[in-house]
Amino acid sequence: MGWDIISVGQHKLDTSSIESLAKYLSNKLSINIIYGSFEVATYCKETHTLNIDYKKDFVEFGKFATNNLGKFYHLVDDSHCYKEILNKIDNIESLNLNLKGEYYSNKTEILKEILFNYSKQHVKYRLYIESSKDLNLYETFNIDVLKDTILVDIIEPFRWFGFLDIFIEEIEEYRKKYFFDYRKELKQLYILLGSTQIIFFADQGVGECILDKVWESNWNDLIKYIQDKAYYNDSLTYNDFTKKEVEDAIHLNISDFFLKNYSLYSEHSDFINVLFDDFKDLK
């Protein structure tokens, strides 16, 4: 399998509730949004039992319509049950769990472990765009919104190492066009959602550790994790990196590369782990 590209940025969205987020995204993106969850949680105080039912059908909490096209996109609160649990239950260790739905089959202990380590401030929302071109800007799979971090999944015309080719070799003009068009589409959407800089990395190799960090940390902690190259420490269980490989790892600023005419060579491709992009070279 090829290595796919992950893009992540910092946002300034109101994530205090799914309703406020749905309203903002509906207005900003000019799309109709239904918001809700696939999980329903009820708590029985008498038996200290939590009932969680993972529905196959979407459970709607509300909707916002900003156009008359009739199409609605789903904004899902993936952290709804956890937030409900933590807001209502004090003693999680002695909690009885009653799980329904195939999704939770044989996951009782895993779910309890998640609850023990969960934060009341944690949020995870996903807007499903379903590869539609209705936004007139881009073809998008989905958008993940965390507390202050956002991941936009846009169909890219290349994989990770194809993405790096432009920095290390002469490539065809049509591939250059793909590269800059892709960045322009990302710029338009990320800036719309409050980002002034994004980072790129692969979904495999050391990038897997960076992606894990995205889900569990805030933006500032993520940036420090990358700058310290701490992902190598987390990768040691899977790979045996030499000290020189760690020292040679490249974090490249895309705008600086083009504005300052940097040069890299093909042997550098294996050492480019992260790309920073502030879009300053784009007109």
N, C-alpha and C positions, 0 to 999 in steps of 0.2 A: 504493500500500500504506500502511496505517496504521502508526504508530509503536508498537511494543510496549514493555511495561514490564520493566525488568531490576531484580531485587532482589539485593543482595549483603550479606553479613555476615561478621564475623570468627568463627571457630570455635576450639574447644579440643580437637579430636579428635586421636587418635593416628594419624598418617598415615605412620608409619615403615614399615608394610607393609600390603598390601591385606588380609591375613588379620586383623590386629588391627582394622582399620577395619570389615571385614565383621562381625566378632564384636560390636563395639560397636553398630553400626547395627542389627543384628539384634535385640539385646537392647533397645535404646532405643526402636525403632519397633515392636517385637513382630512382626516379619515374618521369613520365611524368605529367606535370601540365598545365591545361588550366586555365587562370585567367580572372576574369571579375566580373559582378554584375547582379542582377535581377532587378535593378532599373535604369531608365534613366531619367535624369533631364535636362530640358531646361528652360532658363530664358528669358522672354520678358521684356526688359527695358522700352519700351514705356508704357506698362500697369502695370508695376511692378508686373508681374504675374509669379509665378513659376509653371511649369508643371512637375509633377512627374508621371511617368508611371511604375507601378510594373509589370514586364513581367513574364509570366508563364515560358517562355523559357529563358535560360541563355544567357546573352549578353556577348560575348567573346571580351576581350581586346587584348589577345595575348596568346602565349603558349611557353613552353620549353620542349624539349624532350631529355632525357638522356639515354633512352634504346629503343630497337626496339620491345618491347612487344605489342605495339599498344594500350595499355590501358592508358587513361588519367584520372587524378583526378582533381576535380574542387576546385580552390581556389577562394572564394567569398569575395568581399569587401562589408561588411555590412554597412560601414560608407561612401560609395562613394558619395551618394547624399548629405548627410549632409556636407561633406567637400567641394563639388562643390558649394553648396548653400552659405556657409560661406565665401568662397574665392571670390565670385562674388557679393554678396549682402550686402549692408550696413544697410539699415533700414528694419529689419525683422518684426518689430511690425506692419507696414502698408502693409506688403506683402500679395498679393492675392495668394491663393493656388488653383491649378487645379489638382485634384488627379484622376488618372485613375487606374483601376484594382481592383478586389475584395478585395485584401489585405488592401486597404486604405478606404474601405467602412466605412463611419461615423467616420473617424479618423482625420478630419481637425484640430480640436482644440487640440487634443493630439499631433499631429505632430508639430503644432506651439509651444506648450509648450516645446517639445523636442528641437526645434531649438533655443529657447530663452536660454536654459541651456547648449547648446552644446559647446564644445571647438574645436577650429581649430586643436588642437594637438591630438584630440581623434582618435583612430583607432580601428577597429574591423574587423579582417579577420577570415574566417573559411575555413579550409581544410577538405573536405569530403573524408574520406577513404572508407566508405561504407562497413565496416566489412570485408574488404578483407585481406587475409593473404599474399598478394604479397610482403609485406615488410619483410617477413620471420622472424619477431621478435615478432609480437603481432597481436591480432585481435582488430582493432580500429574502433570506430565510426567516430570521427572527432577530429580536433585540432583547438582550438580557440586561436588566437594570438591578444593580445592587445598591448598597447604601450610598456610596459616592463614586461608584465605578460602573461603566457601561461597556458592554460587548456588542458590537454590531457584526452580524454574520451576513456578508454580501458575497454572492457568487463571484469568485475571482477567476480570471482567464488563465491562471497558472497555479502551480503548487509552490511550496516554500523555496525550493532550490531554483525553480524557474524565476521566482521573484528576485532572488539574489543575483541572477545572471547580469542584470543591468549594471551592477556595481563592479563586476569583475571581468567583463568581456564585451566586445562589440556585438550587438544584437540587431536583428532586423527592425526596420522602422515600424512595422505593424505591432511588434512586441513592445516597443517603446511607447507606442500610442496606448496600448492596453494598460501598461504600467501607470502612465500619467492619468489616464481616464479613471482608472480604479481609485487612485489617490484623490482625485477631484470629487468623485462620488462620495467617498468616505469623509472628506473634508466638509462637504456640504451638510451631510447628516450629523456628523459629530459636533460641528460648530453650532448647528441648530439646537442640539441638546446640551450645549454648555461646555464642550471640550475645546481647549486651545492646543492640546498636544495629545497624540496617541502613540501607543507602542505596538510593534509587530513582533511576533515570535511564532515558532512552529508548534504544532500540537503534539509533536513527538520529540524524542531525545530529551535534553534538559528543559525544553519548553513544556513538557508535561508537568514538571515541578513548578514552573512559573504559573501555569494555568491553575494548578491546585491552590497556589497562594492567592490568586485572584479571588477565588470563591470564599476564602476564609479571612481576608484582610481588607483594610481600607487602602485608598490610593497611595498615601504617603508611605505606608509600610511596604506596599508593593514596590514602589520606586526604590526604596532603600534596599530591599531584598535583591533587586536586580543589580543595582549599582555595586553592592557588596559581593556579587556573584555567589550569593548564598545557595543558589539553586544547585551548584556543584556538590555542596555538602549533602543536600537531600537526594542527589542522584547517585551517591556512592554505593547504595544498595543494589543498583542496577548496572552501574558502569564503574570502571576503574580508571579515573582520569589522572594524568600526571600533573605535577605542579606546573610544568611548562604549558600544558594545555589550558590550565586555568588562567595563567598569566597572559596567554596569547588570545584569550576570548575577546571578541570585538563587540562593542556596543556602538552602533553607527548612527549618527544623526543624518537623516536623508537630505534635509535642506542644506546642511553644511557641505555634504558631499558634492552637490551640484553647484552651489554658489561659490565654493572655494576650490573647485576642481581637484578634489582628492583622487588618488589612484589606489586601486587594490588589484590583486592578481588572483588567478583561479585557485591557487593554493590557499587563499584566505577564506574560501567559501565555507569550509568546515568549521571555521572559528567565529563566524558571524552568528551570534545567538539572539541578539535583540536589535531592532531598528526603532529609533525614535523619530517621530515625524511631527513638526510644528507647521508644516505646509508653507513656510516662508518663501520657498522657491516657486510656488505655484501662482500663476497670474489669474 
